[in-house]
């Protein structure tokens, strides 16, 4: 039964992500293709938008297909995580979690499923089991490094802005004169000043 459960998770999440990526890359299933999607991406700071639409859509399609097939595990679920992290930060950040509020309900669900599949593996009903394959550990580490780099590049503006805010806050704290609170002043010192 566990293998059937893993198959169900793989087929639903992986298959939907193949379709989701196809909307971005090819304009299929009512999608806007790289240029329409690219315009939306540019509004959230991913420039050039068409290039990021192709990158994100390709990651969703490739990761989704590998996940659905249960091939070269854990590369498929790992690959799907990168666009979900970027979508969460760029599109859904600061909103309530629910999709009806514009929140990250869908990326969070996909990340949870992908994480579970990375930990559990694809199960017995998978191409990895049939073919006797699995991604070597070094390829998985290389994929993690590459995907992490892609996420950092996509979020570099946010990282830079956060660093600027911290720097501005530190400068503001240094520039403000230290206020002396009444509780910090010794009553004897005040009386001594008046008696002189």
N, CA and C atoms as a LAMMPS dump frame, in Angstrom:
ITEM: TIMESTEP
0
ITEM: NUMBER OF ATOMS
588
ITEM: BOX BOUNDS ff ff ff
-5.0000000000000000e+02 5.0000000000000000e+02
-5.0000000000000000e+02 5.0000000000000000e+02
-5.0000000000000000e+02 5.0000000000000000e+02
ITEM: ATOMS id mol type element x y z
1 1 1 N 0.812 -1.196 0
2 1 2 C 0 0 0
3 1 3 C 0.859 1.265 0
4 2 1 N 2.009 1.22 0.674
5 2 2 C 2.885 2.387 0.705
6 2 3 C 3.322 2.773 -0.701
7 3 1 N 3.661 1.773 -1.507
8 3 2 C 4.095 2.066 -2.875
9 3 3 C 2.97 2.687 -3.691
10 4 1 N 1.727 2.263 -3.455
11 4 2 C 0.594 2.887 -4.146
12 4 3 C 0.424 4.334 -3.701
13 5 1 N 0.595 4.58 -2.414
14 5 2 C 0.515 5.944 -1.911
15 5 3 C 1.587 6.836 -2.516
16 6 1 N 2.823 6.326 -2.602
17 6 2 C 3.901 7.098 -3.211
18 6 3 C 3.64 7.333 -4.696
19 7 1 N 3.1 6.317 -5.364
20 7 2 C 2.754 6.468 -6.783
21 7 3 C 1.71 7.562 -6.969
22 8 1 N 0.697 7.581 -6.12
23 8 2 C -0.342 8.599 -6.202
24 8 3 C 0.252 10.004 -6.007
25 9 1 N 1.085 10.167 -4.99
26 9 2 C 1.737 11.46 -4.767
27 9 3 C 2.587 11.862 -5.97
28 10 1 N 3.366 10.915 -6.484
29 10 2 C 4.252 11.217 -7.609
30 10 3 C 3.47 11.611 -8.85
31 11 1 N 2.432 10.849 -9.157
32 11 2 C 1.671 11.119 -10.38
33 11 3 C 0.927 12.449 -10.312
34 12 1 N 0.312 12.733 -9.176
35 12 2 C -0.47 13.968 -9.065
36 12 3 C 0.456 15.178 -9.05
37 13 1 N 1.405 15.201 -8.12
38 13 2 C 2.276 16.375 -8.058
39 13 3 C 3.126 16.499 -9.314
40 14 1 N 3.769 15.421 -9.712
41 14 2 C 4.646 15.469 -10.888
42 14 3 C 3.89 15.816 -12.158
43 15 1 N 2.738 15.179 -12.348
44 15 2 C 1.952 15.444 -13.553
45 15 3 C 1.453 16.881 -13.616
46 16 1 N 0.973 17.394 -12.483
47 16 2 C 0.498 18.781 -12.462
48 16 3 C 1.637 19.767 -12.691
49 17 1 N 2.815 19.462 -12.182
50 17 2 C 3.939 20.362 -12.407
51 17 3 C 4.421 20.329 -13.848
52 18 1 N 4.32 19.186 -14.506
53 18 2 C 4.628 19.146 -15.944
54 18 3 C 3.683 20.092 -16.685
55 19 1 N 2.394 20.034 -16.358
56 19 2 C 1.428 20.933 -16.983
57 19 3 C 1.678 22.379 -16.623
58 20 1 N 1.991 22.632 -15.37
59 20 2 C 2.245 24 -14.889
60 20 3 C 3.451 24.611 -15.607
61 21 1 N 4.5 23.811 -15.765
62 21 2 C 5.683 24.28 -16.485
63 21 3 C 5.402 24.479 -17.964
64 22 1 N 4.57 23.609 -18.543
65 22 2 C 4.208 23.735 -19.957
66 22 3 C 3.447 25.025 -20.23
67 23 1 N 2.689 25.48 -19.246
68 23 2 C 2.002 26.761 -19.396
69 23 3 C 3.015 27.894 -19.58
70 24 1 N 4.098 27.846 -18.822
71 24 2 C 5.109 28.902 -18.888
72 24 3 C 5.961 28.802 -20.149
73 25 1 N 6.404 27.599 -20.472
74 25 2 C 7.356 27.415 -21.57
75 25 3 C 6.673 27.423 -22.932
76 26 1 N 5.512 26.756 -23.045
77 26 2 C 4.87 26.58 -24.351
78 26 3 C 3.509 27.259 -24.475
79 27 1 N 2.996 27.811 -23.407
80 27 2 C 1.666 28.414 -23.474
81 27 3 C 0.552 27.386 -23.537
82 28 1 N 0.836 26.142 -23.164
83 28 2 C -0.175 25.081 -23.188
84 28 3 C -1.123 25.213 -22
85 29 1 N -2.24 24.523 -22.079
86 29 2 C -3.222 24.429 -20.992
87 29 3 C -3.668 25.811 -20.499
88 30 1 N -3.85 26.726 -21.423
89 30 2 C -4.307 28.064 -21.068
90 30 3 C -3.223 28.968 -20.511
91 31 1 N -1.957 28.538 -20.615
92 31 2 C -0.852 29.35 -20.113
93 31 3 C -0.538 30.512 -21.033
94 32 1 N 0.382 31.348 -20.589
95 32 2 C 0.711 32.567 -21.324
96 32 3 C 2.043 32.489 -22.044
97 33 1 N 2.7 31.333 -22.012
98 33 2 C 3.982 31.195 -22.685
99 33 3 C 5.057 32.031 -22.012
100 34 1 N 6.271 31.994 -22.559
101 34 2 C 7.379 32.692 -21.901
102 34 3 C 7.238 34.208 -21.891
103 35 1 N 6.584 34.782 -22.886
104 35 2 C 6.505 36.244 -22.918
105 35 3 C 5.386 36.762 -22.02
106 36 1 N 4.23 36.122 -22.057
107 36 2 C 3.151 36.531 -21.148
108 36 3 C 3.518 36.273 -19.703
109 37 1 N 4.081 35.089 -19.44
110 37 2 C 4.523 34.766 -18.083
111 37 3 C 5.677 35.674 -17.692
112 38 1 N 6.535 35.964 -18.664
113 38 2 C 7.686 36.824 -18.41
114 38 3 C 7.28 38.21 -17.951
115 39 1 N 6.184 38.736 -18.501
116 39 2 C 5.701 40.04 -18.053
117 39 3 C 5.315 39.997 -16.579
118 40 1 N 4.656 38.917 -16.195
119 40 2 C 4.283 38.768 -14.775
120 40 3 C 5.526 38.603 -13.904
121 41 1 N 6.494 37.844 -14.403
122 41 2 C 7.728 37.645 -13.642
123 41 3 C 8.464 38.967 -13.436
124 42 1 N 8.48 39.806 -14.455
125 42 2 C 9.177 41.088 -14.323
126 42 3 C 8.526 41.978 -13.274
127 43 1 N 7.212 41.861 -13.117
128 43 2 C 6.515 42.657 -12.104
129 43 3 C 6.945 42.283 -10.681
130 44 1 N 7.385 41.03 -10.503
131 44 2 C 7.844 40.612 -9.17
132 44 3 C 9.363 40.636 -9.062
133 45 1 N 10.033 41.199 -10.089
134 45 2 C 11.472 41.401 -10.004
135 45 3 C 12.344 40.343 -10.646
136 46 1 N 11.769 39.407 -11.392
137 46 2 C 12.573 38.407 -12.095
138 46 3 C 12.807 38.914 -13.516
139 47 1 N 14.039 39.406 -13.764
140 47 2 C 14.36 39.979 -15.066
141 47 3 C 15.605 39.307 -15.628
142 48 1 N 15.617 39.014 -16.922
143 48 2 C 14.551 39.191 -17.906
144 48 3 C 13.46 38.14 -17.73
145 49 1 N 12.231 38.605 -17.75
146 49 2 C 11.08 37.757 -17.463
147 49 3 C 10.956 36.521 -18.34
148 50 1 N 11.08 36.657 -19.68
149 50 2 C 10.935 35.456 -20.52
150 50 3 C 11.977 34.378 -20.213
151 51 1 N 13.201 34.808 -19.905
152 51 2 C 14.24 33.832 -19.556
153 51 3 C 13.886 33.106 -18.262
154 52 1 N 13.451 33.865 -17.245
155 52 2 C 13.073 33.234 -15.978
156 52 3 C 11.843 32.354 -16.138
157 53 1 N 10.936 32.727 -17.028
158 53 2 C 9.76 31.879 -17.289
159 53 3 C 10.207 30.541 -17.864
160 54 1 N 11.167 30.584 -18.783
161 54 2 C 11.678 29.332 -19.363
162 54 3 C 12.421 28.502 -18.326
163 55 1 N 13.231 29.169 -17.502
164 55 2 C 13.991 28.441 -16.474
165 55 3 C 13.038 27.792 -15.466
166 56 1 N 12.111 28.587 -14.93
167 56 2 C 11.165 28.045 -13.944
168 56 3 C 10.279 26.969 -14.546
169 57 1 N 9.759 27.219 -15.741
170 57 2 C 8.899 26.238 -16.4
171 57 3 C 9.635 24.954 -16.725
172 58 1 N 10.88 25.072 -17.166
173 58 2 C 11.674 23.873 -17.479
174 58 3 C 11.974 23.058 -16.23
175 59 1 N 12.261 23.752 -15.124
176 59 2 C 12.498 23.035 -13.864
177 59 3 C 11.245 22.3 -13.417
178 60 1 N 10.088 22.959 -13.559
179 60 2 C 8.83 22.3 -13.183
180 60 3 C 8.543 21.106 -14.089
181 61 1 N 8.743 21.266 -15.399
182 61 2 C 8.476 20.165 -16.327
183 61 3 C 9.429 18.993 -16.109
184 62 1 N 10.731 19.283 -16.02
185 62 2 C 11.725 18.219 -15.855
186 62 3 C 11.566 17.527 -14.506
187 63 1 N 11.499 18.333 -13.445
188 63 2 C 11.334 17.754 -12.11
189 63 3 C 10.031 16.997 -11.98
190 64 1 N 8.963 17.565 -12.56
191 64 2 C 7.664 16.899 -12.508
192 64 3 C 7.662 15.569 -13.242
193 65 1 N 8.288 15.547 -14.424
194 65 2 C 8.332 14.302 -15.206
195 65 3 C 9.144 13.228 -14.488
196 66 1 N 10.335 13.605 -13.977
197 66 2 C 11.152 12.626 -13.254
198 66 3 C 10.435 12.122 -12.005
199 67 1 N 9.716 13.018 -11.343
200 67 2 C 8.97 12.626 -10.143
201 67 3 C 7.844 11.672 -10.498
202 68 1 N 7.051 12.016 -11.497
203 68 2 C 5.913 11.174 -11.891
204 68 3 C 6.378 9.791 -12.305
205 69 1 N 7.482 9.721 -13.033
206 69 2 C 7.995 8.433 -13.508
207 69 3 C 8.739 7.664 -12.419
208 70 1 N 9.173 8.358 -11.371
209 70 2 C 9.992 7.695 -10.357
210 70 3 C 11.345 7.331 -10.933
211 71 1 N 11.932 8.245 -11.689
212 71 2 C 13.194 7.993 -12.39
213 71 3 C 14.29 8.894 -11.836
214 72 1 N 15.461 8.315 -11.622
215 72 2 C 16.624 9.026 -11.099
216 72 3 C 16.327 9.759 -9.795
217 73 1 N 15.606 9.091 -8.946
218 73 2 C 15.261 9.66 -7.651
219 73 3 C 16.534 9.92 -6.865
220 74 1 N 16.643 11.008 -6.17
221 74 2 C 15.664 12.029 -5.812
222 74 3 C 15.729 13.302 -6.669
223 75 1 N 16.312 13.223 -7.87
224 75 2 C 16.504 14.431 -8.681
225 75 3 C 15.183 15.128 -9.021
226 76 1 N 14.145 14.36 -9.322
227 76 2 C 12.861 14.963 -9.682
228 76 3 C 12.283 15.827 -8.576
229 77 1 N 12.051 15.259 -7.389
230 77 2 C 11.502 16.086 -6.307
231 77 3 C 12.419 17.244 -5.924
232 78 1 N 13.743 17.032 -5.951
233 78 2 C 14.665 18.124 -5.635
234 78 3 C 14.51 19.269 -6.63
235 79 1 N 14.391 18.926 -7.907
236 79 2 C 14.287 19.953 -8.942
237 79 3 C 12.995 20.753 -8.807
238 80 1 N 11.921 20.099 -8.379
239 80 2 C 10.65 20.83 -8.239
240 80 3 C 10.682 21.825 -7.078
241 81 1 N 11.581 21.608 -6.128
242 81 2 C 11.621 22.482 -4.951
243 81 3 C 12.078 23.898 -5.292
244 82 1 N 13.019 24.034 -6.201
245 82 2 C 13.579 25.361 -6.499
246 82 3 C 12.514 26.342 -6.983
247 83 1 N 11.718 26.016 -8.007
248 83 2 C 10.712 27 -8.421
249 83 3 C 9.639 27.248 -7.365
250 84 1 N 9.376 26.272 -6.514
251 84 2 C 8.383 26.486 -5.455
252 84 3 C 8.902 27.48 -4.41
253 85 1 N 10.191 27.383 -4.078
254 85 2 C 10.782 28.321 -3.117
255 85 3 C 10.766 29.736 -3.682
256 86 1 N 11.153 29.86 -4.958
257 86 2 C 11.174 31.183 -5.592
258 86 3 C 9.753 31.747 -5.679
259 87 1 N 8.787 30.915 -6.063
260 87 2 C 7.398 31.381 -6.154
261 87 3 C 6.896 31.841 -4.79
262 88 1 N 7.201 31.081 -3.75
263 88 2 C 6.769 31.45 -2.399
264 88 3 C 7.304 32.832 -2.027
265 89 1 N 8.59 33.043 -2.278
266 89 2 C 9.207 34.315 -1.876
267 89 3 C 8.794 35.475 -2.777
268 90 1 N 8.769 35.258 -4.079
269 90 2 C 8.535 36.35 -5.023
270 90 3 C 7.054 36.718 -5.159
271 91 1 N 6.18 35.743 -5.089
272 91 2 C 4.768 35.987 -5.381
273 91 3 C 3.896 35.99 -4.129
274 92 1 N 4.156 35.087 -3.21
275 92 2 C 3.225 34.856 -2.102
276 92 3 C 3.693 35.405 -0.757
277 93 1 N 4.911 35.919 -0.679
278 93 2 C 5.497 36.335 0.596
279 93 3 C 4.691 37.456 1.242
280 94 1 N 4.493 37.36 2.54
281 94 2 C 3.818 38.41 3.287
282 94 3 C 2.301 38.345 3.225
283 95 1 N 1.767 37.332 2.574
284 95 2 C 0.314 37.177 2.482
285 95 3 C -0.097 36.013 3.374
286 96 1 N -1.36 35.971 3.78
287 96 2 C -1.823 34.793 4.522
288 96 3 C -1.598 33.532 3.686
289 97 1 N -1.459 32.402 4.305
290 97 2 C -1.066 31.166 3.62
291 97 3 C -2.076 30.708 2.572
292 98 1 N -3.348 31.023 2.732
293 98 2 C -4.379 30.451 1.874
294 98 3 C -4.347 31.021 0.459
295 99 1 N -4.565 30.165 -0.515
296 99 2 C -4.533 30.563 -1.924
297 99 3 C -5.6 31.611 -2.224
298 100 1 N -6.714 31.576 -1.51
299 100 2 C -7.773 32.565 -1.722
300 100 3 C -7.323 33.972 -1.328
301 101 1 N -6.258 34.062 -0.527
302 101 2 C -5.698 35.344 -0.108
303 101 3 C -4.418 35.659 -0.884
304 102 1 N -4.122 34.852 -1.915
305 102 2 C -2.894 35.041 -2.68
306 102 3 C -1.689 34.41 -2.025
307 103 1 N -1.935 33.515 -1.075
308 103 2 C -0.849 32.93 -0.294
309 103 3 C -0.205 31.716 -0.924
310 104 1 N 0.746 31.159 -0.197
311 104 2 C 1.626 30.097 -0.691
312 104 3 C 1.118 28.689 -0.4
313 105 1 N -0.176 28.519 -0.3
314 105 2 C -0.741 27.2 -0.009
315 105 3 C -0.249 26.14 -0.997
316 106 1 N -0.282 26.448 -2.293
317 106 2 C 0.128 25.475 -3.312
318 106 3 C 1.633 25.209 -3.284
319 107 1 N 2.501 26.234 -3.28
320 107 2 C 3.926 25.925 -3.165
321 107 3 C 4.274 25.166 -1.885
322 108 1 N 3.618 25.503 -0.781
323 108 2 C 3.893 24.799 0.478
324 108 3 C 3.516 23.325 0.367
325 109 1 N 2.374 23.054 -0.25
326 109 2 C 1.945 21.663 -0.438
327 109 3 C 2.927 20.912 -1.324
328 110 1 N 3.322 21.543 -2.432
329 110 2 C 4.275 20.895 -3.34
330 110 3 C 5.617 20.653 -2.667
331 111 1 N 6.073 21.621 -1.865
332 111 2 C 7.339 21.43 -1.15
333 111 3 C 7.257 20.285 -0.152
334 112 1 N 6.128 20.17 0.534
335 112 2 C 5.96 19.082 1.503
336 112 3 C 5.965 17.726 0.798
337 113 1 N 5.251 17.639 -0.319
338 113 2 C 5.222 16.374 -1.063
339 113 3 C 6.604 16.042 -1.6
340 114 1 N 7.279 17.046 -2.194
341 114 2 C 8.616 16.808 -2.739
342 114 3 C 9.571 16.366 -1.631
343 115 1 N 9.502 17.029 -0.476
344 115 2 C 10.356 16.633 0.644
345 115 3 C 10.093 15.213 1.096
346 116 1 N 8.822 14.842 1.159
347 116 2 C 8.467 13.473 1.551
348 116 3 C 9.01 12.461 0.541
349 117 1 N 8.926 12.793 -0.739
350 117 2 C 9.419 11.873 -1.773
351 117 3 C 10.939 11.774 -1.77
352 118 1 N 11.622 12.877 -1.456
353 118 2 C 13.079 12.813 -1.329
354 118 3 C 13.444 11.861 -0.198
355 119 1 N 12.734 11.963 0.928
356 119 2 C 13.04 11.125 2.09
357 119 3 C 12.613 9.674 1.903
358 120 1 N 11.444 9.449 1.303
359 120 2 C 10.894 8.099 1.197
360 120 3 C 11.348 7.354 -0.045
361 121 1 N 11.755 8.088 -1.062
362 121 2 C 12.087 7.445 -2.329
363 121 3 C 10.825 7.251 -3.161
364 122 1 N 10.978 6.762 -4.393
365 122 2 C 9.851 6.68 -5.309
366 122 3 C 8.915 5.496 -5.058
367 123 1 N 9.344 4.516 -4.296
368 123 2 C 8.511 3.343 -4.051
369 123 3 C 8.751 2.239 -5.078
370 124 1 N 8.064 1.126 -4.876
371 124 2 C 8.272 -0.053 -5.727
372 124 3 C 7.691 0.117 -7.126
373 125 1 N 6.681 0.948 -7.263
374 125 2 C 6.053 1.135 -8.576
375 125 3 C 6.679 2.371 -9.216
376 126 1 N 7.905 2.18 -9.707
377 126 2 C 8.653 3.299 -10.276
378 126 3 C 9.634 2.768 -11.314
379 127 1 N 10.068 3.656 -12.212
380 127 2 C 11.065 3.248 -13.2
381 127 3 C 12.402 2.936 -12.538
382 128 1 N 12.712 3.623 -11.455
383 128 2 C 13.95 3.296 -10.734
384 128 3 C 13.949 1.841 -10.282
385 129 1 N 12.828 1.362 -9.774
386 129 2 C 12.742 -0.032 -9.309
387 129 3 C 12.802 -0.991 -10.494
388 130 1 N 12.083 -0.66 -11.561
389 130 2 C 12.047 -1.537 -12.74
390 130 3 C 13.423 -1.611 -13.402
391 131 1 N 14.092 -0.466 -13.547
392 131 2 C 15.374 -0.413 -14.244
393 131 3 C 16.569 -0.637 -13.327
394 132 1 N 16.307 -0.632 -12.017
395 132 2 C 17.407 -0.793 -11.06
396 132 3 C 18.314 0.432 -11.011
397 133 1 N 17.724 1.598 -11.202
398 133 2 C 18.507 2.831 -11.211
399 133 3 C 18.194 3.667 -9.983
400 134 1 N 19.041 4.615 -9.747
401 134 2 C 18.855 5.657 -8.733
402 134 3 C 19.984 6.647 -8.958
403 135 1 N 19.709 7.911 -8.788
404 135 2 C 20.757 8.914 -8.985
405 135 3 C 21.874 8.68 -7.981
406 136 1 N 23.128 8.709 -8.432
407 136 2 C 24.232 8.558 -7.477
408 136 3 C 24.263 9.74 -6.503
409 137 1 N 24.805 9.511 -5.322
410 137 2 C 24.805 10.535 -4.276
411 137 3 C 25.482 11.823 -4.733
412 138 1 N 26.574 11.686 -5.504
413 138 2 C 27.298 12.882 -5.932
414 138 3 C 26.465 13.709 -6.913
415 139 1 N 25.638 13.052 -7.733
416 139 2 C 24.781 13.786 -8.654
417 139 3 C 23.671 14.51 -7.89
418 140 1 N 23.162 13.875 -6.843
419 140 2 C 22.161 14.529 -5.996
420 140 3 C 22.755 15.76 -5.311
421 141 1 N 23.989 15.64 -4.803
422 141 2 C 24.646 16.792 -4.183
423 141 3 C 24.909 17.894 -5.19
424 142 1 N 25.308 17.519 -6.402
425 142 2 C 25.525 18.5 -7.463
426 142 3 C 24.217 19.207 -7.816
427 143 1 N 23.122 18.436 -7.869
428 143 2 C 21.813 19.034 -8.147
429 143 3 C 21.405 20 -7.044
430 144 1 N 21.614 19.609 -5.787
431 144 2 C 21.283 20.494 -4.665
432 144 3 C 22.086 21.785 -4.755
433 145 1 N 23.378 21.677 -5.066
434 145 2 C 24.229 22.871 -5.185
435 145 3 C 23.745 23.761 -6.33
436 146 1 N 23.455 23.159 -7.471
437 146 2 C 22.992 23.933 -8.621
438 146 3 C 21.651 24.596 -8.382
439 147 1 N 20.722 23.849 -7.791
440 147 2 C 19.402 24.397 -7.519
441 147 3 C 19.471 25.495 -6.462
442 148 1 N 20.303 25.298 -5.456
443 148 2 C 20.471 26.333 -4.42
444 148 3 C 21.05 27.605 -5.021
445 149 1 N 22.008 27.456 -5.916
446 149 2 C 22.584 28.616 -6.597
447 149 3 C 21.523 29.333 -7.409
448 150 1 N 20.693 28.576 -8.115
449 150 2 C 19.612 29.183 -8.893
450 150 3 C 18.639 29.957 -8.03
451 151 1 N 18.301 29.41 -6.874
452 151 2 C 17.387 30.103 -5.957
453 151 3 C 18.023 31.396 -5.457
454 152 1 N 19.303 31.349 -5.104
455 152 2 C 19.994 32.548 -4.62
456 152 3 C 20.047 33.609 -5.717
457 153 1 N 20.339 33.2 -6.952
458 153 2 C 20.371 34.161 -8.061
459 153 3 C 18.987 34.779 -8.256
460 154 1 N 17.946 33.954 -8.214
461 154 2 C 16.583 34.461 -8.399
462 154 3 C 16.182 35.412 -7.286
463 155 1 N 16.685 35.167 -6.088
464 155 2 C 16.3 35.984 -4.933
465 155 3 C 17.359 37.013 -4.559
466 156 1 N 18.335 37.244 -5.452
467 156 2 C 19.431 38.149 -5.101
468 156 3 C 18.954 39.555 -4.757
469 157 1 N 17.905 40.02 -5.42
470 157 2 C 17.4 41.355 -5.103
471 157 3 C 16.896 41.416 -3.667
472 158 1 N 16.133 40.386 -3.252
473 158 2 C 15.63 40.353 -1.883
474 158 3 C 16.77 40.249 -0.877
475 159 1 N 17.782 39.449 -1.208
476 159 2 C 18.924 39.293 -0.313
477 159 3 C 19.66 40.631 -0.188
478 160 1 N 19.858 41.306 -1.312
479 160 2 C 20.527 42.603 -1.306
480 160 3 C 19.711 43.634 -0.516
481 161 1 N 18.384 43.657 -0.746
482 161 2 C 17.535 44.61 -0.033
483 161 3 C 17.533 44.345 1.469
484 162 1 N 17.523 43.08 1.865
485 162 2 C 17.563 42.751 3.292
486 162 3 C 18.882 43.213 3.906
487 163 1 N 19.985 43.024 3.176
488 163 2 C 21.285 43.478 3.676
489 163 3 C 21.309 45.002 3.789
490 164 1 N 20.728 45.694 2.813
491 164 2 C 20.669 47.16 2.858
492 164 3 C 19.833 47.643 4.045
493 165 1 N 18.708 46.973 4.313
494 165 2 C 17.875 47.359 5.453
495 165 3 C 18.639 47.19 6.761
496 166 1 N 19.35 46.071 6.889
497 166 2 C 20.139 45.844 8.105
498 166 3 C 21.224 46.905 8.254
499 167 1 N 21.892 47.226 7.155
500 167 2 C 22.945 48.233 7.196
501 167 3 C 22.372 49.598 7.575
502 168 1 N 21.237 49.963 6.984
503 168 2 C 20.6 51.248 7.3
504 168 3 C 20.165 51.301 8.759
505 169 1 N 19.67 50.188 9.268
506 169 2 C 19.242 50.13 10.669
507 169 3 C 20.435 50.289 11.607
508 170 1 N 21.539 49.647 11.274
509 170 2 C 22.745 49.781 12.093
510 170 3 C 23.251 51.216 12.076
511 171 1 N 23.268 51.85 10.89
512 171 2 C 23.72 53.243 10.794
513 171 3 C 22.807 54.18 11.565
514 172 1 N 21.501 53.922 11.504
515 172 2 C 20.54 54.743 12.225
516 172 3 C 20.771 54.624 13.727
517 173 1 N 21.021 53.405 14.201
518 173 2 C 21.269 53.196 15.627
519 173 3 C 22.556 53.885 16.067
520 174 1 N 23.581 53.86 15.194
521 174 2 C 24.842 54.512 15.535
522 174 3 C 24.708 56.035 15.546
523 175 1 N 23.875 56.562 14.654
524 175 2 C 23.727 58.008 14.515
525 175 3 C 22.844 58.614 15.608
526 176 1 N 21.908 57.852 16.139
527 176 2 C 21.001 58.382 17.162
528 176 3 C 21.746 58.545 18.475
529 177 1 N 21.611 59.741 19.094
530 177 2 C 22.244 59.894 20.412
531 177 3 C 21.546 58.987 21.418
532 178 1 N 22.337 58.46 22.309
533 178 2 C 21.764 57.56 23.309
534 178 3 C 20.924 58.372 24.282
535 179 1 N 19.662 57.981 24.393
536 179 2 C 18.762 58.675 25.321
537 179 3 C 18.984 58.125 26.72
538 180 1 N 19.019 59.029 27.66
539 180 2 C 19.186 58.624 29.054
540 180 3 C 17.808 58.505 29.665
541 181 1 N 17.51 57.343 30.129
542 181 2 C 16.232 57.094 30.777
543 181 3 C 16.327 57.496 32.248
544 182 1 N 15.215 57.911 32.795
545 182 2 C 15.181 58.32 34.206
546 182 3 C 15.638 57.188 35.114
547 183 1 N 15.327 55.97 34.748
548 183 2 C 15.693 54.827 35.588
549 183 3 C 17.195 54.601 35.585
550 184 1 N 17.905 55.118 34.517
551 184 2 C 19.343 54.912 34.423
552 184 3 C 20.136 55.91 35.267
553 185 1 N 19.492 56.978 35.761
554 185 2 C 20.193 58.041 36.49
555 185 3 C 20.127 57.754 37.987
556 186 1 N 21.271 57.828 38.621
557 186 2 C 21.35 57.617 40.059
558 186 3 C 20.814 58.865 40.773
559 187 1 N 19.854 58.753 41.696
560 187 2 C 19.329 59.934 42.398
561 187 3 C 20.416 60.708 43.128
562 188 1 N 21.418 60.026 43.691
563 188 2 C 22.484 60.706 44.418
564 188 3 C 23.263 61.62 43.487
565 189 1 N 23.475 61.189 42.222
566 189 2 C 24.223 61.994 41.256
567 189 3 C 23.457 63.258 40.923
568 190 1 N 22.139 63.164 40.803
569 190 2 C 21.316 64.341 40.501
570 190 3 C 21.381 65.313 41.652
571 191 1 N 21.264 64.83 42.891
572 191 2 C 21.337 65.692 44.054
573 191 3 C 22.708 66.339 44.192
574 192 1 N 23.758 65.608 43.864
575 192 2 C 25.095 66.155 43.937
576 192 3 C 25.285 67.296 42.958
577 193 1 N 24.686 67.169 41.764
578 193 2 C 24.761 68.241 40.758
579 193 3 C 24.055 69.485 41.247
580 194 1 N 22.93 69.351 41.929
581 194 2 C 22.183 70.511 42.409
582 194 3 C 22.882 71.176 43.582
583 195 1 N 23.588 70.393 44.382
584 195 2 C 24.232 70.981 45.545
585 195 3 C 25.494 71.748 45.183
586 196 1 N 26.068 71.467 44.029
587 196 2 C 27.29 72.172 43.595
588 196 3 C 26.942 73.476 43.048
